Amino acid sequence: IETTVRRSVKPEMFREAYGSRRGSDEWEALPQAKELTFNWSEDSTYIRRPPFLDTTWTPMKEAHCLLLMGDSVTTDHISPVSS
């Protein structure tokens, strides 16, 4: 998964799609992390690094996409926080 993401997801894709968009003054004033990737907190009870990222995977062959959805589709309604 990581190799495929590294090969296919490029920063330019996000710059083209979102580069010209600007948030509110409050949003823009929020501090920004300096890391290139998310800094997982081991103590967090809300968001944790998924264990499958630490597993060695055998490459899949002939896999197919089950669903390809737009940016407006969320899983907020099934999140424990939103219940």
Secondary structure, 3 states (H helix, E strand, C coil): CHHHHHHHCCHHHHHHHHCCCCCCHHHHHCCCCCCCCCCCCCCCCCCCCCHHHHCCCCCCCCCCCCCCCCCCCCCHHHCHHHC
